[in-house]
Amino acid sequence: MVVAVRRNVAGLVIVFVGAATVQLAISDTYLRYVKPNMRWMLLAAGIILIALAVVDVFADTRRKPVADDGHGHHGLPRAAWLLLIPVFALLVVDPPALGADAAQRQSPVAAKPVAPKDQSWLANSAQSDVPVALAVRDYAVWAVWESDRMKGRNFQLTGFVTPGKDGAWYVSRIGLTCCVADGTAFMVEARGQTAPPKNQWVTVTGEWAEPTKRVDGDVAALTVTEIRPVTAPANPYE
């Protein structure tokens, strides 16, 4: 009976893990961990975990019980129950996305792109006062490596506030390749305006500015003319 009880309890733990995975996948919470295109993989993984655990438990109950030799311990070791703590945390706690603390641990210098990205909008749009809405990661790269084509243009960026040194501050977004484990901070120095509170989401409008020179490279900058506080998007990453 000891083996059967242990397998039943182990199956229950797996069911909880699968349920937590499904809960993440059917809500927007999963966007705080992985890219949007991974939703269906998470959902499938959760359903498979639940199905396998249920099948195993039912199959086990139909087997002939194994006699207890008197030396076993009922249930799983206490340490195994600790596995449920992060599972319950996922179900009841709303975890924050990566923000200013994560960005501050990285350099604001944007690496040179390996291959040129399509910038047809630069060629097709006349230079004017109408701001062009760009992703922070795109502006952070293009403002440095395509500076000649960005001069004289106005842009609109949306991101969270990251304090810098000596009163500087940045409009930031975290870019994902797969999940938060490989998150890269993209940061644009905001000039001409007082910094809003740390981690405040804002939409800023302004004109391209000469990048800030650093020993490790150049940092994209924007001369801000307008700051508007906004609600964090459902998908905070780029």
N, C-alpha and C positions, 0 to 999 in steps of 0.2 A: 504493500500500500504506500510505502514511503516514496518509491519511485513514481507511482501514479500521481501522488499529491504534488511532488516536485514538478512533474511535467505539466500538470494543470496550472500550477502557479506561474511557471515559466511561460505557458501559453497566454495567461492573463497579462503578463508584462508585455509580451509581443503585441497583443491586441491594443493595449494602451499606446504603445509606440506607433502602431499603424493608425490608430484613431487620431493621434496628435498630428501625424503627417497629413492625413486627409483634411483635418480641420485647417491646417495651414494652406493647403492647396485650394480649398473652396472659398477662402477669404483672401483679402489683399495682404494679409500678414506675410505670406511667402515672399512678397516683393522686397521685404527687408533682409532677405537672405540670398536670393538667387534672381536670375534674369527672368523676365516674363515668359519666355518660350520654354521654361522648365516646369511650368505648372502641371502639365499633363503627365510628365514623368514622376513628379511627386505624388500626384493623385494615384497613378497606377501602382507605385511602390507601396503606398499606404494600404490600398485595397488588397494587394497581394499578401502583405504581412498579416492582415486580419484574416484573410481566407486560409492561409497556411496554418495559422495558429488554431483557428476553429476546427479545421479538418483534423489536425493532429490530436487535439483534445478529445474529439468524438471517437477517433480511431482508437485512442488509448483506453477510453472507458469500456470499449467492447472487448478488450483483451482480458485474459484471465489475470486477476490480481496476483501480484507477487507477494509472497508471505514476508512479513516483517521479521528480520532476524533478531530484533531487539537491540541492535546496535546503531540503528539509523536515527536521524533527526528529522522531525516532521517539517515539511516545507523547505523553502530555499534558505541558504545562509542569509543572515541579516544584511550583510553587505549588498546582496543582490537587490534588495528592496530599494537601495539608494538609487538604482537606475530609474525609479519612478519619479524622483524629485524633479529632474529637468523636464520629464514628460508632462507632469502636472503644471510645471511653470509655463510651458508653452501653451497649455490649454487655458490658463487663467490670467497670465500676465501679458500685457501688450508691450512687446519689446521695442525699444527705440531703434531707428535706423542709425547707421554710422553718420557722425556729424563732425562738428568742429574739432573735437578732441582727436579723432582719427586723422583729420586733415592736418592738424598742427604737427603731427609726428612725421609728415612727409614734406618734401621740398616743393615750393610753388613753381619751380622751373618745369616747363612742359618739354618733354623730349621731342626731338626732331622726328617727324613722321617718316616711316620706312618708305612709303609710297605716296605720291600726291593724291589728294582726295578731290573728287569732283567739286569744283567751285564755280560752276556755271552761273550761279546767282550773282557772283561778283561782276562777271562780264556783262550780264543782261540787265542789271539794275544800275540806274544812273545814280551818281553821288548826289544825295539830297539830305534834307533834314528828317526825312521819314526813317525812323529806326528799323533796323533789320533784326528780327528775333533770331537769336542763335543759341545753341546749346553751349553751356560754359566750357565743356571740353573742346568744342570746335574753336571758340574764340581764344581760349588759352593757347592753342597751338597756332592758329592762323595769324593772330595778332603779332606773333613773334616771327614766324617763318614766311608769312606773306604780308609783311608790314607795308610794302609799297602799294599793295592793292587795297589795304584796309584804311589807309590815311584818308582823312576827310569824311569818313562815314560815321553814321550814328548807329548804335546797336542797343539791343534790349536783352538782358540776361536775367535768368531766375535761378537762385541758389540760396544757400544758407550762409550766414555771416561767420567768418573765421577771423578772430583777432590775430594781428601780427605783432612785430616788434616796433617800438618807437611810435606807437599810435597808428601804424598802418593796419589796414584790414582788407579782407578778401571776400569776394563772392565765390562760393565754392560748390562743387558737386563731386560726388564719388562715382567713378566709372567702374563698371564690372565687366570682366571677360566671361566669368562663369558665375561666381558667387562672392560673398563678402570677404572670403579669405584672400581673394586676389584684387580687392578694391584699390583703385588708384585715385588719389585726390587731384582734381583739376581746379586751379585757383587763379582768379583774376584780381589784381590789385585795384581797389576802388579809391579814386582820388577826388578831392574837392568837397567831400561830405563827411560829417561826423558818423562814426560807426554805430549802427544799431546794436541791440543786445546780441551777445554770442548765441549762435544757433538759430537766430531769427531768420525765417525765410523771407526773402525780399525779391522784388523785381526792380532792377535798376536800369535806367536809360542814360546813355551818355555817348561821348565821342571817343574814338580810338585815341590812345595816348602812347607816347614813346615808352617802350618796355623798360622796366627797371633792370639795370645791370647788376649782376651778382658774379661772384667768383665761379660758381657752378653753372652759370648760364643766365639767360634773360627771362624776366617774368612779365607776362602780359598785363597791361594796365588799361583802365577806362576812366576818363574824366566824367564823373557822374553828375548829371544835372537833375535827376529825379530818383527818389527812392520810395517804393510802395510796399509796405508789409503785405505778405500773402500767406495763405495756408499751405502747408507742406503738401506736395502732390502725393497721390496714392503710390506711385512709383518714384521714390526719391533719388534713384540712381540713373546714370546715363550710360 
